[in-house]
Amino acid sequence: MKAKAFTGIMIVMALLALLPLIITAGTTGKIKGTVTDKLTGKPIPGASVMIVGSTQGAMTGPDGKFVIENVQPGKYSLKFTALGYQTIEITEVSVLVDLVTEQDVKMEQSVADLSKIIKVTAEKDQIDRFSVTSQMAVPMAIEASKKAGRCNEAAYYPPAHGGTQIVNGEAFDAMFFKNYGVNPFVDTEDDHLSTFAVDVDDASFIMARSYLERGELPPNEAIRTEEFVNHFKYNYASPENGPFAVHIEGAPSIFGQNCQLLRIGIKGFDIRPENRKPANLVFVIDVSGSMGREDRLGLVRKSLRMLVDNLNSKDQVGIVVYGSSGRVILEPTSINEKEKILTAIEWLVPDGATNAEEGIRLGYQMADKMFEKGKINRIILCSDGVANVGVTGPDQILKQIKSYADKGITLTTVGFGMGNFNDILMEKLGNKGNGFYAYVDDFEEAKKIFLDNLTGTLQVIARDVKIQVDFDSNTVSSYRLLGYENRDLDDDKFRDDKEDGGEIGSGHQVTALYEIKFHKFARSSHIGTIFIRYKDPDDNNVTEINRQIMRNDFGERFENASVDFRLAATAAEFAEILRKSYWAKGSKLSAVFDLAKQVFVEHDSEDIVQLMDLISKAEKHQDELAEK
């Protein structure tokens, strides 16, 4: 009897010992290994390892090791790519449930045929039991079927998400915008000063265009009226002296009741391309999983190739990328070694989560080392703006870059891709990094930034530019600034030179529109005064200029105003309707379309044709929603 009891106890103990293995038994396996240089035997960090035909993969660490987890059992092909090495594809790699398949690879250096793929059959699988602890697998996008040193075709990447953390508690395909509200009418007896930082961005217009062309109305909070107005180029005369020319025009508004519309235009002087300063550029490129699409990383590669092709022999470029972590893939390199730079760009592949903070930090560290006074020192950040690893909030990231911005290292943020896009982060970085923010939805838009207006993109002619309009309360009863809600400044900060303003590049234009109401029986011809304050980008000397606004700046009829004036009014009203502004209540897109059509008769540009098309699309979407 005792023997039977003892035997029973032993069986129970054995079952208890096996219980952890039973509990942890699963349905997947994993692949791990080490990637080394065939000649030197040294580990290759940053190599891409992908399961062909799936969205799973990994990137090797500093020790050359990689792990791909949660792999369904079966036989697979693994593709190994690394900058400067021949691509290797290993077939017949077996994965079993709850087991580890080890696959080490030795890669051969290559500087010639980057499109060549070496195919190898796995000779044997080294199997280990799973360890108790486990890392989370990093999903990756499928790599391009073709890789070439300089090809016109960009690789296709299917939709993929970076990392495993939810961003700001929202779904991965969420778009992040911030609603800054809509400016009200302000009584001049309460506040006769209107103060704001200039803004040359037009990202909001491009974003809205992408929505409308995809058959959707953009969210209200995605619309910034000033960026619709500033998308269009107006026939402002260039300055004769100083960095700016100031242009003023007014006329009765056909949209606001009993209002006058005032347009203030600023035109920066043009620098000829051959007179541009030498540029020290750092490309900081988001290569996280969320960038693994043709309209993101594929378009980034095309855009940067075009930019590099248009630099000159005095320029140099360094490249930092970030996915799960940040890393340098190209130390500062003279444009005289253009093929080396282009090869690095061509080999960008998506990888894991999005540690924007680390990538931006490394980019600024490189830019700081490259910094030369009297030259252009600029970072160009290409991203969808999603940050889900490290410091993810814009305010924390901004704190780290302020000292670099004060030194003279400027930042251009260029957003790519619809869905899973963080407009808030990209705009704030551009504003606070003493640069600007652009959004690219196609190659034509990239050409405007990196080819047509390259000098303006790179060289700043004035920093911390602020505008203050002092309305004469004897003449003007109230006013409303259309847009610039997120660039609003306290009136007493206008002459505080520690307060950030906006940057203006070579040839850039800034346009601001006000709706104003006159006192009924006002006789004075004085409307107000415009003050513009800015810093010289080289020596930080501060200059303030002013211009009077007079009654004779206003015409009698809207129809007789310049075609540029009417175009700006059309763009502004389109934006006001899209963002459901209280002040556009009752306004019809059909009336805006008619005005755009009248403008087109006098000024037949492709931009106005596109504007008419977008207004028409928006009206159609509005009608469809009304019928539901």
Residue, then its C-alpha position, 0 to 999 in steps of 0.5 A: m500500500k505504501a509503495k502504491a502511495f509513493t508511486g502516485i506521489m512521484i507521478v504527481m511530482a513528475l506532472l508538476a515538473l512538466l506543467p511549465l512546459i505544457i503551459t508554455a507550449g505554443t504554435t510557433g517557432k523562431i529563427k535566430g542567428t549571426v550575420t558576419d563578414k565572410l572575409t574578416g569574420k566580424p559581425i555585421p550590424g544593421a543587416s536586414v533579415m526578412i522572411v520572403g513572402s511575409t511581413q516578418g523579419a529582423m535587423t541585426g544588432p551590434d553583435g550581428k545577431f538577430v531573432i525572428e519570433n512567432v514564426q508559423p511552422g513550415k519551410y521558408s526562404l530568408k533574405f539577408t541584405a546589408l549595405g555594401y554586401q551581396t544579397i543572400e537568399i537561403t531557401e528550405v529553412s525549417v521552423l518547428v513548433d516551440l523550437v529554435t532554428e539557427q541560421d548563421v550567414k557569412m556575407e561577401q562584400s560587394v561594390a559593383d552589382l547590388s542587384k545580384i542575389i546569391k541563393v543558398t539552400a539551408e544545409k541543416d537546422q540546429i534546433d534548441r528548446f525555447s528559453v523561458t523568456s522571450q522577446m517580442a517579434v518586430p514585424m517588417a515589410i516585405e523587401a523589394s524584389k529588385k535592388a539596384g545601385r541607381c534605378n528609376e523604379a522604387a521598390y514596392y512595400p505593402p502596408a506595415h506597422g512599426g513596432t508593437q505599441i499603440v501610439n497615443g492610445e489610437a489605432f496604428d492607421a490613425m491620423f494625428f492632428k490638433n484643433y487650434g480653433v478658429n480666430p474670432f473677430v476682435d474689437t479694437e477697443d479691447d485689443h488693437l494689436s494682432t501679433f503672429a509668427v510667419d509661416v511659409d508651410d503649405a502641408s495642410f493644403i497637400m494633406a487635404r488634396s490627398y484626402l479629396e483625391r482618395g474620395e474623402l473629406p479631410p478632418n476639420e482639424a487638418i485644415r489650416t487656412e494660412e497654408f491653403v493661402n500660402h500654397f499659391k504663388y502670387n506676383y509679388a515684386s521682389p525687394e529693392n533693398g533689404p530682405f523683404a518687400v511688403h505688399i498691401e491690397g484691400a477690397p470689400s469681401i464677398f464672403g464676410q458680411n459688411c467686411q473689408l478683406l485686407r491682404i498683406g504679402i511679404k516677398g523674400f529676395d531671391i538668391r541665384p543657385e550659383n550664389r547659394k552658400p555651401a550646405n552641410l546636410v544631414f538626412v534623418i530618415d524614418v525606416s520603421g515598419s510604418m514607412g514600408r510603403e511605396d508612398r513613404l520610403g519609396l518616395v523618400r528614396k526618389s526625393l532624396r536622389m533628386l535632391v542629391d543630384n542637384l547639390n554642388s561640389k561644395d556640399q556634403v551629406g551625412i545620413v542617419v536612419y531610425g527604426s527600433s533604434g537610431r544609427v549612422i549609415l553614412e558619415p559626412t560625405s562630399i557630394n564629389e562622392k555622389e555615387k556613395i551617397l546615392t547607394a546609401i539612399e538606395w539601400l534604405v529598408p524598413d525595420g521595426a518600431t519608431n524611435a524618432e527621439e534617438g534618430i533625431r538626437l543622432g542627426y543633431q549630433m552629426a550636424d553639430k560635428m559638421f557645423e561651419k559658421g557661414k554655411i547652411n547647416r540643415i537637417i532634413l527629416c523624412s518621416d510619417g511622424v509616428a513615434n512609438v519607442g523612446v521619447t514619443g511626445p513632441d514637447q520632450i523631443l523639442k526640448q532636446i533640439k532648442s540649443y542646436a536651433d539657437k546655434g544655427i542648425t535648422l530643420t526641415t521636416v518632410g511628411f510622407g504617407m496617408g494613414n498612420f501619420n502624425d501631423i502634430l509632431m512634424e509641424k511642431l518640429g519644423n516650427k521649433g527647429n527654425g525651419f519649415y514643414a512640408y508634406v509630400d504626397d507624390f513625386e511632383e510635390a517632391k520636385k517643388i521642394f527639392l528641385d524647383n525651390l531648392t535654394g529656398t528650401l536650404q538657405v534662410i534669409a531671415r530668422d524669427v520673423k514676426i508680424q504685428v499689425d496695429f489697427d487704428s481704433n478710430t477707423v477700424s472697429s474690429y478685425r479677424l485674422l484668417g488662420y495662423e491660430n497655431r502661430d499666435l503670439d502674445d502682443d508683448k512678445f513681439r519685441d522679445d527677441k528670445e521668442d521664436g518666430g518663423e523662418i523665411g527662405s530665399g524667394h519665399q512668400v508669406t500672405a496673411l488675410y484679415e477681415i476688418k470692419f470700419h467704423k460707420f462714420a470714420r473719416s480718417s484715411h489711416i487704417g493701421t501700421i504693419f511692423i515686421r521684426y526679424k533676425d539676420p541668419d548669420d549675425n543674429n542682428v535684429t531689424e524692425i521695419n514698418r509700413q502704413i495701411m491707408r484707405n487708398d490701399f483698398g479698392e471699391r469693388f472685389e471684382n476689380a481687385s487683382v487676380d492674385f487677391r481674388l485667388a487668395a480669397t478663394a483659397a481662404e474661403f475653401a479652407e474656412i468651409l472645409r474646417k467648418s468655420y463659424w464665419a463660413k456658415g452658410s457659405k457654398l462651395s459652388a460659389v467658391f468654385d465660380l470664383a475660382k473659375q473667374v480667376f482661371v479665365e485671367h490666370d490659367s495656371e495648373d494650380i488653379v485648375q487643380l484648385m477647381d478640381l478639389i473644390s468640385k470633389a469636396e462639393k461632391h463629397q458634401d452632397e453624398l454625405a448630406e444624402k446619407 
